[in-house]
């Protein structure tokens, strides 16, 4: 009889340990997935002969590199959420295929711009487009980035 009771206690202990381990693994998986499903960084590069501007936005910071001069300012969580929401509306796998409506950058009449998004450990880049005239699919995101970094429409 004592043997049956001992075996039952051991069996119940093993079942409880296994359940706790499974629950802990599930919670860790959920935390990992939640952490992965976020945008880490957005960059807007605008360049032409003699001008190179790079605006890099993270969840709490905006860094501006104007021809090698770097400045930084803090970013509100509301601004970050607004940009993240715009990115969530895009199919990032198609980002490179969005076509620029104009080609002034070919003759140096406009800055050549590109948006780069780092999300889920991957980097997605748009094709080049004229500053101030992004592909239609990127227009809302581009305007939000310009507003956040404090540059005027048209890249001026």
N, C-alpha and C positions, 0 to 999 in steps of 0.2 A: 504494500500500500504506500509506504514512504517513497518507494521508487517511482510510482505513478505520479505522486504529488510533485516530486523533484523534477521529473521530466516535463510536467505541465508548466511549472514555474520557468524552467529554462526555455521552453518553447515560446511562452508568452513574452519573455524578455527579448528573445531573438526577433520575434515579430514586431515588437515595439521599437527596437533599435533599427530594424530595416525600414519601418514606416517613417521614423524620424530622419533617417538618412535620405530617403526618397524625397521627403518634404523639403529638406535643406537643399538638395540638388535642384529641385524645381524652383525654389526661391532664388538661388544663385543664377540659374538660367534666365529667369525673368529679369533680374537686375542687369545681367550682361546684355540681354536684348534691348532693354530700355535704354541703356547707355549707348548702344550702337546706333539706335535709331535717331541720331541727332546730327545736325550740321556742325562741323568743327570750325570751318573757316570759309569765308567768301573773299575772293580777290577780284578787283577790277583793274586791269592793266590798260593804260592808254599811252601810246608812244608814236612818235614821228621823228624825223630828222631833227635832232637838237632838243627834244623833249621826251622825258620818260617819267610817267606818273604811275605809281602803284598804290592802290588803296586796299588794305587788308582789314577785314572785319572779323572779329571773333565775338563770343558771347558777351564779353565785357569791355572790349577795346576796339578802337579804330586807329590803325597806323597808316600814316601818309608818307610816302617816299616820293619827293619831288626832285628829280635830277640828283639823287643822292642825299638830299636833306630830309631827315626822318623826324616826324613829329607824331605824337600820340595823344589820344584823348579817350576818356571813358565813354562807354556806350550804355544806354539805359536798357533794362530788360524788355521794355515795350518795343523799342526799336529793333532789338534782336528778334523778338517774336514776330514782328511785322515782316522782316526779311525772311525768316524761317518759314513763315506761312506762304509767302510767295514762292519759295523754293519747293515746298510740298506740292504745289499745283503743277510743277513741271515733271516731265518724264526725263530724268537726268541721262538715261541711256541714249536719248535722241538729241541732247544738247549740242553736240558737234555738227549735227545735220541741219540745224536751223540756218537758213540763208539770209545774208545781209541784203537789205533792199537797195543799197547804194554802194558805189565803189570809189568814192572820192579819196580814200586812203591810198589807192594805187598811185595817184599822182601827187601825194603829199599834201592834198588840199584838206584833209581831215586826219585827226588822230586815229590810228588803228587801235581798236579796243577789243578786249577779250575778257570774258567772265570765267573764273575758275571756282568750282565748288568742291570742297572736301566734305564727304559724308560717308558714314559707315566704313571708314578706312579706305575709301576709294576717292580718286580725284577725277572730276568731270570738267572738261573745258569746252567753251563755245568756240565756234569758228570766229575769225576776225570780222569785225564790222566797224563802220564809221562811228566815231564818237558822236553821241547825240541822236543816232539813228540805228538802234539795234533791230534785230529781227523781231517781228511782231510778237512771237512767243515769249521773248525776253523783255519786252517793253516795260511791264509793270515792275519786274525785278530790277531792271536797270535804273528806272526812275527812283525806286526806293533806295538803291545803293547811292545814287547821286545825292539824294536828299540827306541820307545818313552821313555821308562823308563831307557834305557841305560844298559841293561844286555846282555850278550853274548848269542849267539845261544846255546841251550842245557841247559840253566839255570845256567851256571857256572859263 
